């Protein structure tokens, strides 16, 4: 394909496709890699992140190569190099400066940069797993404004565990999720715990959000009727019925 009309050339802002910036603290390397892989496949440059693909040679290695062969080899190398530079720019534009300065080296191709990123996130995995596990078991709903924020925080910690090579099962995630709730969710927690097999994380999240909405509606009704008794409208209707 002519590099001048290649789909990758049309990408003017990589951040429209990869919506977060990779950094060491977030631990989202696996998610970032998957988004980056999908993007490369969509724009037909998946070969630039494949370790089994050998870049074209700058010149023909054959001793009997004609000038036409040499020109073709040189043209293919230049086209591939241009596309690889574009993909490399995608990496540079979706990672924080500390990571960028770590992997930035002369004459680096895309696959080498990706490998360097993977090595960075794989270093000190044991220490990171201990840190993440402590954070996982200490996260509570009371630290967050609502159920959605709390569930998102727990899911992100599980994803970070996976990035560090330590998979967290659905059962452990759900049990820890409900363990971090406050007393006002005691009723729904008992129902979830008694369900066999244990619900999927997303099912539990939906139930908790529904319970949160029910509590909010109940609180709003209480505010409308501070005494906790029938609302003023209901009392008026009752009086009117007595007068008939």
C-alpha positions in Angstrom: 0.0 0.0 0.0 1.2 3.5 -0.9 2.3 5.1 2.5 0.8 8.4 1.2 -2.7 6.8 1.3 -2.2 4.5 4.3 -4.9 4.6 7.0 -2.4 5.4 9.7 -1.6 8.7 8.0 -5.1 9.9 8.7 -4.7 9.7 12.5 -4.2 13.3 13.6 -4.8 12.9 17.3 -4.1 9.5 18.9 -5.8 10.6 22.1 -9.1 10.5 20.3 -8.7 6.7 20.2 -6.6 5.9 23.4 -8.4 8.0 26.0 -6.0 7.8 28.9 -2.3 8.4 29.4 -0.2 5.5 30.7 1.8 6.2 33.9 3.5 4.1 36.5 1.1 4.8 39.3 -2.2 3.9 37.5 -0.9 0.4 36.7 -3.0 0.3 33.5 -0.4 -1.1 31.3 -2.5 -4.2 30.2 -5.5 -2.0 29.3 -3.3 0.5 27.5 -1.6 -2.3 25.5 -5.0 -3.8 24.5 -6.3 -0.4 23.3 -3.1 0.3 21.5 -3.2 -3.2 19.8 -6.8 -2.7 18.7 -5.9 0.7 17.3 -2.9 -0.6 15.4 -5.0 -3.5 13.9 -7.7 -1.0 12.9 -5.3 1.2 11.0 -3.3 -1.7 9.4 0.0 -1.3 11.3 -0.3 -4.4 13.5 2.9 -5.8 12.0 4.8 -3.0 13.7 4.0 -4.4 17.2 4.5 -8.1 16.3 7.8 -9.6 17.4 7.7 -12.2 14.6 7.6 -9.6 11.8 11.0 -8.7 10.4 11.4 -5.1 9.2 12.4 -4.8 5.5 16.1 -4.4 4.7 17.3 -1.0 3.6 19.0 -2.6 0.6 18.8 -5.9 -1.3 21.2 -8.5 0.2 21.5 -10.4 -3.0 24.8 -10.1 -4.8 23.0 -10.3 -8.1 20.4 -7.6 -7.3 19.7 -5.2 -10.1 19.4 -1.4 -9.6 15.6 -1.9 -9.8 15.8 -4.4 -7.0 17.9 -2.1 -4.9 15.5 0.8 -5.6 12.5 -1.3 -4.6 14.1 -2.5 -1.4 15.1 1.1 -0.5 11.5 2.3 -1.2 10.0 -0.5 0.9 12.3 0.3 3.8 11.5 4.0 3.7 7.7 3.3 3.6 8.0 0.9 6.5 10.2 3.3 8.5 7.8 6.1 8.0 4.8 4.1 9.2 6.9 2.8 12.2 7.8 6.3 13.1 4.1 7.2 13.1 3.2 4.3 15.4 6.1 5.2 17.7 4.7 8.7 17.9 1.4 7.2 19.0 3.3 5.5 21.9 5.1 8.7 22.8 1.9 10.7 22.9 0.0 8.3 25.2 2.5 7.9 28.0 3.7 10.3 30.7 7.1 12.1 30.4 8.8 9.9 33.0 8.1 6.8 30.9 8.9 8.6 27.7 12.3 9.6 28.8 13.0 6.1 30.0 12.3 4.3 26.7 13.4 7.1 24.4 16.6 5.9 22.6 18.1 6.6 19.2 17.0 4.4 16.3 14.4 2.6 18.4 11.6 0.9 16.5 8.0 0.4 17.8 8.4 -3.2 19.0 11.5 -2.3 21.0 9.7 0.6 22.7 6.7 -1.6 23.6 9.1 -4.2 25.0 10.8 -1.6 27.1 7.5 -0.5 28.5 6.5 -4.0 29.4 9.8 -4.6 31.1 9.3 -1.4 33.2 5.9 -2.6 34.4 7.1 -6.1 35.1 10.0 -4.9 37.4 9.4 -5.2 41.1 6.1 -7.0 40.6 6.2 -8.6 44.1 6.5 -5.2 45.8 3.7 -3.8 43.7 1.4 -6.7 44.4 1.8 -6.2 48.2 1.1 -2.5 47.9 -2.0 -3.2 45.7 -3.3 -5.9 48.0 -3.1 -3.6 51.0 -5.0 -0.9 49.1 -7.5 -3.5 47.9 -8.5 -4.7 51.4 -8.5 -1.2 52.9 -10.8 0.5 50.3 -14.2 1.4 51.7 -17.4 2.9 50.3 -17.1 5.7 52.9 -14.0 6.9 51.0 -16.1 7.5 47.9 -19.0 9.8 47.0 -21.2 7.0 45.7 -21.5 3.3 44.8 -20.4 3.8 41.2 -17.1 5.5 42.2 -16.5 2.8 44.8 -17.0 -0.1 42.4 -14.8 1.6 39.8 -12.0 2.0 42.3 -12.2 -1.7 43.2 -12.3 -2.8 39.6 -9.3 -0.6 38.8 -7.3 -2.2 41.7 -8.2 -5.6 40.3 -7.0 -4.6 36.8 -3.7 -3.3 38.4 -3.3 -6.6 40.1 -3.6 -8.3 36.7 -1.0 -5.9 35.3 1.3 -7.0 38.0 0.7 -10.7 37.2 -1.6 -11.4 40.1 -5.1 -12.3 39.0 -8.0 -11.6 41.5 -10.9 -14.0 41.2 -14.5 -12.7 40.8 -15.3 -14.3 44.2 -12.6 -12.4 46.0 -13.5 -9.2 44.3 -17.2 -9.5 45.2 -16.6 -10.5 48.8 -14.1 -7.6 49.3 -16.6 -5.3 47.6 -19.4 -6.0 50.0 -17.0 -6.1 53.0 -16.2 -2.5 52.3 -19.8 -1.4 52.4 -21.3 0.4 55.4 -24.0 -0.7 57.8 -26.8 0.8 55.7 -26.3 -1.9 53.0 -26.4 -4.8 55.5 -29.7 -6.1 54.1 -28.6 -6.4 50.5 -25.2 -7.7 51.6 -26.9 -10.7 53.3 -28.9 -11.4 50.2 -25.7 -11.4 48.0 -23.8 -13.6 50.4 -26.5 -16.2 50.5 -26.7 -16.5 46.7 -25.0 -19.6 45.3 -23.0 -19.4 43.2 -21.9 -15.9 44.0 -23.1 -13.2 41.6 -20.8 -11.7 39.0 -19.1 -8.4 39.9 -21.2 -6.4 37.4 -24.5 -8.0 38.7 -23.5 -7.1 42.3 -22.6 -3.5 41.1 -26.1 -3.2 39.5 -27.8 -4.4 42.7 -25.9 -2.0 44.9 -26.6 1.0 42.6 -30.3 0.1 42.6 -30.2 -0.1 46.4 -28.4 3.3 46.5 -31.2 4.8 44.3 -33.8 3.3 46.6 -32.2 4.8 49.6 -32.0 8.2 47.9 -35.6 8.1 47.0 -36.6 7.1 50.5 -34.5 9.9 52.0 -36.1 12.4 49.6 -39.5 11.2 50.7 -38.5 11.7 54.4 -37.4 15.2 53.7 -40.7 16.0 52.1 -42.4 14.6 55.2 -40.0 15.5 58.1 -42.2 13.7 60.7 -41.9 10.5 58.9 -45.7 10.3 58.7 -48.1 10.8 55.7 -47.3 13.8 53.5 -49.3 17.0 53.7 -51.1 16.1 50.4 -52.2 12.8 51.8 -53.5 14.4 55.0 -55.4 17.0 53.1 -57.0 14.3 50.9 -58.0 12.4 54.0 -59.6 15.5 55.6 -61.5 16.1 52.4 -62.8 12.6 52.4 -64.1 13.0 56.0 -66.0 16.1 55.0 -67.9 14.4 52.3 
